[in-house]
Amino acid sequence: MIFEDLDKIEGWSLEEKLKNLGNKRKAPCPKRSFRSNMMLNPLKLKHLNRIDATDADMITLNLEDAIAPSRKKEALYNIALFLSHMESSKSFIIVRTNPLGEGGEEEIAFLNDFGFDAVRIPKVHSQIEVAQALTILSPDKKLHISLETKEAFASITSLRIDPRVTVANIGILDLLNSLGLPQSLIHKGNPTIEYILSKFLIECRSAGIHPVSFMYQDYEDLHGFTEWCRIEKSMGFTTKACMGPAQVEIANAVFGYTREDIARARQIKATFEENAAKGINGFMDETYGFIDEPIYKDALLVLDAI
């Protein structure tokens, strides 16, 4: 917890929150792999108070569509207050701003000096918004994008104009609306949804952008959420947007590696490197069968993710 007692903070005005900003700044998150990205509403102080100690690999503090226009400044100041009193967090922390031209620029500039890891800009259409955000964003922070428009969907590979653009989140509901397609398409086995997810995944990977799959809105349907996680893992996704700790627990389990996976990868790495030192890059292993360089590289992917 960041604060021991929230009662006093609950009653503070916006001005009092600004006057009580702290001077803490968490170090950048060292995580290299991510299984879960949990969205949090910054108007919920109990949720904000736990961002220093959750199991979510990523936490996205949402200033956009879940916040009424009349309360956006309150949400922004809440984020600043809690970040400024947080000494550390094991999660990669992201702030999802409003679209550029609708308050996003001001929010990025206001938050630049606080301790978090990335800004996520919504409703991206082209390189223009990406370039605008990068000119404002502090150089020590990453830029994430929400892919929610047909224009961005048609040009995914062109959006990584800078190494700081590292992650894309697919906003499936807004994207379908932008394409003139109904939300009723979102069900397992629908070929259009499978195509959308496949295109998003492959083009992001081709561009060097990490793809995060869509948020499952029915947060009480944990069985349905689990099924989608398994489908997405079979497609090649490694990260899922989450609503709450229950979904985080499932995503972490589905997208994580088992002890057997890790033991296999370590053994393949050790065996291949031992044989490669002798000039042998392809051989039969008693436990894992034929091992060559592609098998070795696949094992390295597993080890890089843990």
N, C-alpha and C positions, 0 to 999 in steps of 0.2 A: 504494500500500500504506500501511496505517496504521502497522504495526509492521514493522521490518526483519527481526526474528527472532522466530519464534513458539515456538521450542523451550522457552524458559523459561516462557512463559505456559501452555503445554500442561500443565505440572506444577503450576501454582498451585492452591491450595485455594480454596474460596469466600471465605474470609476474606481471603486474600491478594489476590484480585481486587478486593475492596472497598477494601482499603488502598492499592491502586495505581490507583485511579480518577484520571483526568486532569482538567484544567480547560478543555478545548477545548469549543466549542459552535458548530457550523456555522450559518451564516446560513440562513434559510428559503429553500427552493428557489423560484426565480423562474419555473419552467416553467409555461406556460399550457395546453399540450397534451401528451397522453401516448399513445404507441403500444404500449408493453410494460410489463407489471407482473410482475417476476420474484420468485418466492417463494424465500426462502433459509432454511435450517435454521441457527439460531444456535449449535448444537453443533459445526458445522463451522467451525473457526477460520480456515481458509484462505479460505473463502467470505466470512466477515465481514471479513477483512483487505483485501478488494478493493471494499468498498462505496463507497469514495471515488473509484473510477475504473472504472465499468462503463458499458456502452452502454445499459443498461436505463433507460427514462425514470422508472420507479417501481421501488423495491425494497421488498418486504414481508418483514420479519423475523418468522418464524412461531413463536409461543410455544404454539400450540394443539395440533391433533391429531397433528402429526408428532413431538411431544415426549412421551416417557413421563412419567407423573406424578413418578417419582423423580428426574427430571433437569430439571424445569421451573425450579427456582431457579438451577441451573447455567446454563441457557439465558438466563434473565433477567439474570444478572450478566455473562454474556458480552456481551450487547447493551450494557449500561451501560458496561462497560470499553472496548469499541471505539468507541462513540459519544463517550465522554469524551476520547478521544485523536485524534478525527478533526477536522481543521480545516475541511475543505470536502468537498462532493460535488456532482456535477452531476445526481445522481438525486434524485427526490422519495422520501424515506425514510419508511416506514410500519412501525409495530409492530402485529402482529396478536396481541392478547391472548387469554386464555382467556375463556369466557363470564362475564358478570357473575353473581355468586353462586358462581362456581367459581374465584375468584382474580383475575378481571379487574379489579375495583376496586383491589385492592392493587397490581397491576402498573402500572396507569395512574398511581396516586399516586406510586409509586417512580420511575417514568421521567419524570415531568412536567418536571423541570428539565434534562433532557438535550437535546442538539441533534438533533432529528428533526422531521418535518413533520406526521405524522398518526398517530392511533391507529385501528385497525380492530377493531371488536367483532363476534364471530361469533354465530351462532344467534339473531339478533334475531327477536322475535315481534311487537312492537308499539312504540308511542311510549315505553313505560315504560322499556325498556332504553336507548333513545336519550337520554331525559331524564336518566337516572341517570348515564350516561357523561359527558354534558355538564357535570353539576355537579362532577365530579371533574377533568375534563380542563383543562389549562392553556389560558387564552384565546388564546394565540398558536398553538395547534395545531388542525388540522382533525380532523373525525370522519368515518371511513369505516365502512360497515356491510357485513357479509356477509349476503346474502339467501339463506337456506338452509331456511326453514320455510314451510309452507303459509300460516300466519297472516300473515307478512310479505309473501308473494307476493300475497295477496289485498288488501293495503292499502299498496302501494308509495308511492302519492302522499301518504299521510298521514305518512310517516316523516321528511320534511324539516321538522322543527319549529324549526330554527335555521339561519342561513346557514353555520355551520361544518360542517354535514352536507353534504358535497360529492360523495362517491363511493359507489357501491354495486357490490359484486362478487357475481356470481351463483355460488353453490356448487351446481352442477348435480346432483352425486351426492347430497348431503344433501337437496336440494330434492325430487328424485324420490322418495327414501325417505320424506320427510315426506308426500308426496302418495300414497304407497302404489303407486308405479310402478317398474318394473324399470329398471336401468341399461342393459339391452339396447336400450332405445329410442334411445340416443345414437348415431345414425348419420345421415349426410347424406341429406336428403330426407324424414326422418320428420316428419309434420305436427304431432305433439304437441311435439316439440323446437322446431320452427319457431315454433309458437304461443308456447311458453314464452319463447323468446328475443325474439320480437317484442313481447310484452306487457311484458317486463322493460325493453326498450329504450325503448319509447314512453312508458311510465308514468314511468320515471326522467327522461327528457327533459322530460316535462310538469311534473314536480316541481322541475326545476332541479338534478337529481342526475346526475353523470356515470356512465354504465354501463360496467362492465368485464366482458367476456365470459369464459366459463368456462375452466378449466385443462384442457388436453388431456393425459391421464395417460400415454399411451404416448410418452415423451420420445424414444425412438429412431426413431419413425415420423415423420420430418420431412416426408415427402410428405403424410401425412394431416393433420398440423398446418397445413401451408401451405394445403391445400384448405379447412380450417375457417376460417382467417383470411380467405381470399378470399370465402367465403360470408358471413361476418360483416361484412366491409367492404361487400359488396353490400347488406346489410340496413341499414347505417347505423352500425354499431359503429366506433369509432376506437381502441379499446384492447383488448388480449388478455392474459390471465393467462399466464405463462410458467414453464416449468421449465428453467432453465439458459440459458447464453449462446447456444446454437444456436437455440433457439426465439426468443430475444430478437432475434437478427439477422433472422430471417424476419419476425417481427411488425413490426419497425421498417421493413423494406422494403415489406411489403404495405400497412401503414396510413400510410406516409409519402406525401408528395407528390413527384411528379417535377419536374424542371426545367421541363418543358413546362407542367405544371399551374400552377406558380408564375408563370411568364412570362405565361400566359393571364390569371390572376387580376390581376396587376399592370397589364396592358394594359387589361383591362376597367375596372378601378378608375379609371385615369387618363383613359380615354376618356369614361366616364360622367360623372365629375366635371367634365371640361372642357365637355361638352354641357349638364350640369345648370346650370352657371353661366350658360348662355345661355337657360335656361328650357326646354330640350329633355330630356325624361326617357325618351324612347323613340326609337330610331333604328337604322338598318342600319349595321353595321360590315363593312368589306371582308373582314376575317379571320374574325371570330367570329359573323357574322350579326346577328340582331336582339338588341339590348341594351336592357333597361329596368331598373327598380329591383329587381325580384326577382333578375335575373341579376347585378346589381351586389352585392346582399346576399350571394349565394352566393359571389362572388369574395372578399368580405370574410371569409367563414368560412375560406377557404383561407389567406388572409394572416394571420388571427389565430392560426392553428394552427402557424405556422412560427417 
